[in-house]
């Protein structure tokens, strides 16, 4: 009989080594869980599943307390991580673990591609957190010329154009004194970008905390011309994946196509460091997504899947969209009030 073991990892270095060794996503790193706990009522739990003392899967599970009678929500961003052959076993054991904790639903959003994904008692969720459609560029074993050849023609042209525009690009170290100044410049750029593109930002403290909490995994590049900040690209990295989080440009930055040079540098640096995949993270029908499509091949992850833990799941699934709208409305009202 197989000897099954669950283990909760409570040491940062031990957990990050597991994520690194097993090829986990950046959103499975310790720092991401700590960061989410800072800005929302999530409690991260890092779970390893072993059979006969051999690793078969792991997951950073974000746990959120809910009003009675729902009890808890369990959410695994871009996880669990495991070998493809162990997926079924890992999901069975993960759902058993969550059910023992008591709650309404276990929600997963792994970076898996499988059109025929189907697991007994799992349901395709209508309430997604992360966008399943993305653009991917595979980096492993490719030269810069080979990577460049895989980009769209217009993207290649704009990379070359921006490289000739006398802009300088440098890495930002969030822990340094200069890095903290750079983050303030990035916030200014992002405010301008959000206003122009009509999307809502988090609080600026949110981005500052991310830079500090995940400083060793953040890869931030800032483009300047004559000392004027023009554009930035911000990703987070694990051993196998570089995950695009944010980017923005001033009006001047857009004129010189600074974002193209920035993104290309981020890609080539990731390839040089042995990262396998550059994930541009989320495609919609907007200008930013058009920019992303120029750098990668479109991929559809399996999306958001739920394992109901309680008969109340159906009620929760129906209530959630309304709850989200109310929360968004409150946030907008607070923003207008300057709170």
C-alpha positions in Angstrom: 0.0 0.0 0.0 1.3 3.4 -1.0 2.4 5.6 1.9 0.8 9.1 1.4 2.1 12.1 3.3 1.0 15.7 3.4 3.4 18.3 4.8 2.9 22.0 5.4 6.1 23.9 4.7 6.7 26.8 7.0 10.2 27.9 6.0 10.7 30.4 3.2 14.0 28.9 1.9 12.7 25.3 2.0 9.5 26.2 0.1 11.2 28.3 -2.5 13.7 25.5 -3.1 10.8 23.1 -3.7 9.1 25.5 -6.1 12.5 26.0 -7.9 13.4 22.3 -8.1 9.9 21.3 -9.3 9.5 24.0 -11.8 6.7 25.9 -10.1 5.3 29.2 -11.3 6.3 32.6 -9.8 2.9 33.0 -8.2 3.7 29.9 -6.2 6.8 31.5 -4.6 6.8 32.3 -0.9 6.9 36.0 -1.5 3.7 36.1 -3.5 1.8 34.5 -0.7 3.2 36.9 1.8 2.5 39.8 -0.5 -1.2 38.8 -1.0 -1.6 38.4 2.8 -0.5 42.0 3.2 -3.2 43.5 1.0 -6.1 41.1 1.4 -7.4 38.6 3.9 -5.6 35.7 2.4 -3.6 33.2 4.6 -1.0 31.3 2.5 -0.5 27.6 3.2 2.3 25.7 1.4 1.5 22.1 0.9 3.7 19.2 -0.3 2.2 15.9 -1.2 4.5 12.8 -1.2 3.9 9.1 -2.0 6.4 6.6 -0.5 8.4 9.7 0.5 8.7 10.9 -3.2 7.3 14.3 -4.2 4.3 14.1 -6.5 3.0 17.7 -6.2 2.9 21.0 -4.3 0.6 24.0 -4.0 0.7 27.4 -2.4 -3.0 27.6 -1.3 -4.4 31.0 -0.4 -7.1 30.6 2.2 -9.7 33.2 2.8 -12.2 33.2 5.7 -15.8 33.8 4.5 -19.0 34.7 6.4 -20.9 31.9 7.9 -22.1 29.4 6.7 -19.5 29.3 3.8 -16.5 29.2 6.2 -13.5 29.2 3.8 -12.3 29.7 0.2 -9.2 27.9 -1.0 -7.4 29.3 -4.1 -4.3 28.1 -5.9 -2.9 30.7 -8.3 -1.1 29.1 -11.3 -0.9 25.8 -9.5 -0.6 23.2 -8.3 2.8 22.2 -9.7 3.5 18.6 -10.5 4.5 16.3 -13.3 1.8 15.8 -15.9 1.5 12.2 -15.0 0.7 13.0 -11.4 -2.0 15.6 -12.0 -4.9 13.4 -11.3 -3.5 12.0 -8.1 -2.4 15.5 -6.9 -5.8 17.0 -7.5 -7.5 14.2 -5.7 -5.3 14.5 -2.7 -5.4 18.3 -2.7 -9.2 18.3 -2.7 -9.2 15.8 0.2 -6.9 18.1 2.2 -9.1 21.1 1.5 -12.3 19.3 2.4 -10.8 18.3 5.8 -10.1 22.0 6.5 -13.8 22.9 6.0 -15.0 25.4 3.4 -17.1 26.0 0.3 -14.7 25.6 -2.7 -11.2 24.8 -3.8 -10.3 26.9 -6.8 -7.3 26.2 -9.1 -5.8 28.1 -12.1 -2.8 26.0 -13.2 -0.6 26.9 -16.2 -1.6 23.7 -17.9 -2.6 23.3 -21.6 -5.1 20.4 -22.0 -8.3 20.8 -24.1 -9.5 17.5 -22.7 -9.0 18.3 -19.1 -11.6 16.6 -17.0 -11.6 15.5 -13.4 -14.5 13.8 -11.6 -16.4 16.3 -9.3 -14.4 19.3 -10.7 -16.4 22.1 -12.4 -15.3 24.7 -14.9 -15.8 28.0 -12.9 -17.6 31.0 -14.2 -15.7 33.2 -11.8 -12.1 33.5 -12.9 -9.3 35.4 -11.2 -6.5 35.2 -13.8 -7.2 35.5 -17.5 -6.6 32.0 -19.1 -5.6 33.3 -22.6 -2.0 34.5 -22.7 1.0 34.9 -25.1 4.0 32.7 -24.5 7.6 32.8 -25.9 9.6 29.7 -25.3 13.2 30.7 -24.6 15.1 27.5 -23.8 18.1 26.8 -25.9 17.5 29.7 -28.4 19.8 32.4 -29.5 18.7 36.1 -29.6 18.5 35.8 -33.4 16.3 32.8 -33.1 14.1 34.5 -30.5 13.8 37.6 -32.7 12.7 35.5 -35.6 9.7 34.3 -33.7 8.4 37.7 -33.0 5.9 39.4 -35.4 7.4 41.5 -38.2 6.0 44.8 -36.8 7.4 44.0 -33.4 10.8 43.3 -34.8 10.7 46.6 -36.6 9.7 48.5 -33.5 12.4 46.9 -31.4 15.0 48.0 -33.9 13.5 51.4 -34.1 13.4 52.0 -30.4 17.0 50.7 -30.0 18.1 53.6 -32.2 16.3 56.3 -30.3 19.1 57.1 -27.8 17.2 55.7 -24.8 19.0 54.0 -21.9 17.7 51.1 -20.0 18.7 49.9 -16.6 17.7 47.4 -14.0 15.9 48.6 -10.9 17.0 47.2 -7.5 14.0 47.9 -5.2 16.1 47.4 -2.1 18.6 50.2 -2.9 18.2 53.9 -2.2 18.2 54.6 -6.0 15.7 51.8 -6.5 13.2 53.4 -4.2 13.5 56.6 -6.1 13.0 54.6 -9.4 9.8 53.0 -8.0 8.4 56.5 -7.4 9.2 57.3 -11.1 7.5 54.1 -12.1 4.4 55.0 -10.1 4.2 58.3 -11.9 4.5 56.6 -15.3 1.9 54.0 -14.3 -0.6 56.7 -13.2 -0.2 58.3 -16.6 -0.7 55.0 -18.4 -3.7 54.1 -16.3 -5.4 57.4 -17.0 -4.7 57.2 -20.7 -5.8 53.6 -21.0 -8.7 53.9 -18.6 -7.9 51.1 -16.1 -7.9 51.1 -12.4 -4.6 50.8 -10.4 -4.2 49.4 -7.0 -3.0 51.7 -4.3 0.6 52.8 -4.8 1.5 51.2 -1.5 0.5 47.9 -3.2 3.2 48.2 -5.8 5.8 49.4 -3.3 5.1 46.4 -1.1 5.4 44.0 -4.0 8.8 45.5 -4.9 10.0 45.0 -1.4 8.4 41.6 -0.6 9.5 40.0 -3.9 12.6 42.0 -4.6 14.8 39.0 -5.4 12.2 37.7 -7.9 11.1 41.0 -9.4 12.8 42.0 -12.7 12.1 45.7 -13.2 13.6 47.7 -16.1 13.3 51.5 -16.5 13.9 53.3 -19.8 15.1 56.9 -19.7 16.3 59.6 -22.1 18.4 62.5 -20.9 17.6 61.5 -17.4 13.8 61.6 -18.0 11.9 58.3 -17.1 10.0 57.2 -20.2 8.7 53.6 -19.6 9.0 50.5 -17.5 8.5 46.8 -17.6 7.9 44.7 -14.4 8.0 40.9 -14.3 8.5 38.3 -11.6 10.6 35.2 -12.1 10.9 31.6 -11.0 13.4 29.1 -12.4 11.3 28.2 -15.4 8.9 31.1 -16.0 9.2 34.9 -16.3 5.7 36.4 -15.7 4.8 39.8 -17.0 3.0 41.9 -14.4 3.0 45.6 -15.3 4.3 48.0 -17.9 3.7 51.6 -18.9 5.0 54.6 -20.8 4.7 58.3 -20.8 3.6 60.1 -24.0 7.3 60.6 -24.9 8.0 57.0 -24.2 5.2 55.9 -26.6 6.7 58.1 -29.3 10.0 56.4 -29.2 8.5 52.9 -28.7 10.4 52.5 -25.5 8.3 49.5 -24.4 9.5 47.5 -27.3 13.1 47.9 -26.3 12.3 47.2 -22.7 10.4 44.0 -23.3 13.0 42.7 -25.7 15.7 43.3 -23.0 13.6 41.5 -20.4 13.2 38.6 -22.8 16.9 38.3 -23.7 18.0 38.6 -20.0 15.6 35.9 -19.1 16.9 33.6 -21.8 20.5 34.3 -20.8 19.7 33.4 -17.2 18.2 30.0 -18.3 14.5 30.8 -17.9 12.4 28.5 -20.1 9.3 30.5 -20.7 8.3 34.2 -21.0 4.6 34.6 -20.2 3.0 37.9 -21.2 0.1 37.2 -18.8 -3.4 37.8 -20.0 -4.9 38.8 -23.4 -8.0 40.9 -23.8 -9.2 42.9 -26.8 -7.2 46.0 -26.1 -4.1 47.8 -27.2 -1.9 46.3 -24.5 -2.9 42.8 -25.6 -2.0 43.8 -29.2 1.4 44.7 -27.9 1.8 41.4 -26.1 0.7 39.3 -29.1 3.6 40.7 -31.0 6.0 39.0 -28.7 4.5 35.5 -28.2 2.3 32.7 -29.4 -1.3 32.7 -28.1 -1.9 30.0 -25.5 -5.1 29.0 -23.6 -4.5 27.6 -20.1 -7.2 25.3 -18.9 -8.8 28.2 -17.0 -10.4 28.2 -13.6 -11.7 25.0 -12.1 -13.6 24.5 -8.9 -13.9 21.6 -6.5 -17.1 22.1 -4.4 -16.4 21.3 -0.8 -19.9 21.9 0.5 -23.6 21.8 -0.8 -23.5 25.6 -0.4 -21.1 25.9 -3.3 -24.0 26.5 -5.7 -25.2 29.4 -3.6 -21.7 30.8 -3.3 -21.1 30.6 -7.1 -24.3 32.6 -7.8 -23.5 35.2 -5.1 -19.9 35.9 -6.1 -20.4 38.0 -9.2 -22.8 40.3 -7.2 -20.3 40.5 -4.3 -17.5 41.5 -6.7 -19.6 44.3 -8.2 -20.4 45.7 -4.8 -16.7 45.6 -3.8 -15.7 47.3 -7.0 -18.3 50.0 -6.5 -17.1 50.6 -3.0 -13.5 50.9 -4.2 -14.5 53.4 -6.9 -16.4 55.5 -4.4 -13.5 55.6 -2.0 -11.1 56.5 -4.8 -13.4 59.4 -5.8 -13.5 60.5 -2.2 -9.7 60.5 -2.0 -9.6 57.8 0.7 
